[in-house]
C-alpha cells in the first residue's frame, strides 16, 4: 500500500492589505490553499483576523516581521531596530548584520519577537506555525529566540525552506546567480535550523517550496513541480493577491488542474495543525 503524502499550501502576508486578505480567503474557499501567515502589525491585520475567525479550517501562523515593515513595540523601546516611526530597515542584509553583531539590537530583538507573538496570541487564533517576512526568521539569532520562546507560546512548527536547486532550474533558469547564492545560504541555515528545532521538539517539513520561485508560483510551475516531489510531507508557499504581481499566484491556487494533479499524485491537502497532531501521536 502506498504511503500517504501531504501538502501544506500557505499564503504569506495575510493582513498586508485588503486585496491580499481577500485573495487568501478566495484561494482557501475556492482553491487549494490550506494555511496562511499573519502579519500582526500590517495595515489590514484587523480585517485578516476577522476573516480568519469566520473560516476556522484556515490554519493561521505568525509571519514575523523584522525587516520591511512596522514593529509591535513603540520605537523608543527598540531604537536599535527601527526608526522614529517604528519602521524596520528595508535592507535585510544590513539588518541581519546588526542583529548578529550589535548586542543592544539582539536584546531589543527578543523583546520585539516576544511582542509580536503576544500580539498574535491576543487575537485568540490558535498558532499554526511561525515563518518570517523575507525569511528573516531563519537568521540564527532570530531562530534561537524563537526556539527559546517555543514553550511559552506553544510554537509547534517553524518553516525551514528546503528545495532542490536542480529541480527548480529544470523549470526556470532565470535569476541563476541569485538562486545559486540563496541555495547555498539557505541550505546552511536549514541544516542549522534542523538541529536547533529538533533539540527543542519543534516540527518542520522535509521540503518547503517557494524560495527559488518567489513571486512566480504559477499554474505551469505547480503542474511541473508536483509530479516530481518525492517527500511525503511538503509546504508550498506563495503570495496571492487580487491584483498586481500576485494575480498569477492566485490563479494557480484556484486552478482545477492543480487540484487534480495533487490528487493524482497521492497528495492530501493539509495544514500545520495536522502536522503537529501527527507528531504528537507518534
N, C-alpha and C positions, 0 to 999 in steps of 0.2 A: 504493500500500500504506500502510495506517495505521501511524503511528509507534507503537512500543511505549510503554506507560505503566506506571509502577512506584509501588507504595505500601509504605512502611515503617510498620508498626503497632507502636508502642512502649508498653510498660508501665513506668511510673515507680515509684520507691520499692521496688525489689527489695531485700530484706534488712530492710525496716522491721519486719515481723512474719512469723510463720509463715503466717498467713492470707493476707497479700499474696503471699508466695512461692508458696504452693500455687495461688492464683488465677492468677498469671502462668504457671506451668507448665501448668495446665489450659487456659488460653487459647492457649498455644503448641501443645500436643499435640492439642487438640480443636477449636481455633478458628483465628482469622486472625492472632493475634499472632506477630510475627517477631523482635522485638527487646525488650530491656529495659535499664534503667539502675540500676546497683547503688549503694546507699548503703554505703560501706565501714566506717562506724562505728556502724551501727544494731544493734539487739538480735538480729536474725536473719540477720546477714551470713554467718556460717559456714554455716548451712543453705542460704542462697541460692547460695553458691559451690559447695557440694557438688551441688546440683541442676543448676546450670549445667554442671558437668563431665560430668554424665550426659545432657545434652541439647545436643550440640555444634552443632546447627543454630540454636540460640537465640543471636543476637548479643547481647553484653553490653557496655554502655558504663558510664561513671562518672557517677553522679548526685551532683555536687559539692554538699556541704552546708556552707553558710556562714551559715545562719540556721535557727532552729527545729530544732536537732539538736546532736550532740556532735562535738567536734574529734578529729582524729587525734593531734595533738600534746598533751603534758601542759599543763595550764592555766598553770603557772608560766613556760612558754616563750612563751606568747602572751596575756599578761594584758590587752591592749587589744582582744582579740577575744572572750574567753569569761570566764565567772565561775569561781569557785574549784572548781566541779565539772566544768568543761570544757564547759559548755553555751553555745552561741551565743545571741544575743539572739532573742527571739520577734517583735521589731518590725523588719520588713525595711526600712522607711523610715529609721529611726534607724541601723540597721546600715549601710545604703548611704551615708548622710551621713558616718558615721565612716570608712568605707573611702575615701571621696573626700577628706576634709579632714584626717585625722589621720595624720601621717607615720609614726609608730610602728605604727599599725594597718596601714598599707599594707605596711610591711616584714614584719610578722608574717603578713599575708595571703599573701604569696608563699611563706613557709615552710610554712604550713598547706596551701595548694593543692599544693605540691610533695609534702608528706607524704601527702595523700590519693591523688595519682597513684601515688606509690611503694607505698602500701598496696594499691592495685588491681593494680599490676604484680606484687606478691608473691603474688597468687592464682594466677598462671600463666595466667590467661584472656587471650586477645588483646583489646585495647581496641578496641571497635567505634566509639565516639564519646564525646563529653562533652556533658552538659547540666547543669542545676542545680536544686536544690530551690528552689521559688518563683522560679525564673528568675534567681537571683542571679548566675549565670554571665554574664548579659547586662550587668551593671554594667561600665562602661568600664574601670575599674581591674582587675577580675577577668578580663575578656575579654582585656585587654592582657597579663596574666600568663600566661594560657592560651596565647596566641599565642607568647609568648616561650619557653614550655616545650614547644611542639608538636614540635620536632625531637627533644628529649631523650626524650620519652615516646611518640613516634610517634602523635601525635594527628592523625588524618586527616579527622575530621568533627566539627563542633560544631553543635548545634541553634540556629537563629535563628528564633524564632516569626514567622510571617507569614501572616495570614489576612484575608479581606475582611470588613470590618465590615458592609457592606450584606448580604452573603450570610448572615452569622450572624443578623442582626436579622430577616431574612425568615423564619427558622425559630423564633427565640426572642427576644422583646423584653424579657425580664426583665433586671434589673440594668443598665438602659440607661446610666445615668451612669457606672458602673464600666467598662462596655465602651467607652464613648467615651474615657474617660481612658486606659485601657490601650491602646486602638488608637493614640492619638496618641503616648504614651510609648514603647511598644514598636516603633512604626513608625520613630521616630527612632533608637532603639537598633539596630534591624535595619539601617538604612542605614549607620550607623557600623560595625556588625559586618561587613557585606558587604565594605566597603573594606578593613578590617583583615585579615580572613581571606583574602581574595583575594590580598593582598600577601604572605601567608605560605604560600600554597598549601594552605590548609585548606578542605575542602569543606563545603557546606551545601546544603540542599534549597530549591528555589524556593518551595515552600509548606509550612507547618507548621500543622496544625490542632489546637486543644486549648485555647489560652489563653482564648478568649472563651466557651468551653463547659466550663470546668474542672469536673470532678466530675459532669458531665451528658452524657457521651458515650453516649447511649442508642441502642438499635436504631433507633428512629424518626429520631433525628438523623442517623445514618450513612446510612440509606436515603434521606434527603432530600439530604444533602450530596454523596455520591459522584457522582451523575449531573451535578452542577454544577461539579465540579472540572475546570479546564481545563489545569492544569500536567501535565507528563508525568512528574514525579517529586515525590512528596509524602510527608510524615510526618504521621501522626495519632497523637497520644499520649494516654494515658488512665491511670487509676488503678484497675485491677481489684482486687477483694477478695472473699473468700469470704462475708463478712457485712458489714452496715453500708452506708455510702454507696456503696461500690464494687461492690455486688452487681449493680446495673443495668448498669454498665460491663462487668462480666464477662459478663453475659447477652448484651450486644451483640456482644462478641467471639466468643461461641460460636454466634451466630445463623447458620443456614444461608442465610437470606435476605440477610444482609450479605455473606457469601462470594459468593453468586450475583450480587449487584449489582456487586461489584468485577469479577467475571469478565465480566459482560455489558457493562460499560463499558470493557473493554480493559485493566484493571489487573492486573498480575502482582505478587503479594506478594513482597517482598524485604526486605533489611536494609542497614545502612550498610557492611557488608563488601563487598556488591555495588557500592554507590555508589563506594567508594574504588577497587575494581578497575576499574570503568568509567572513572573519571577517569584512573587510571594508564595505561590502554590507549589513551586518546585522544591 
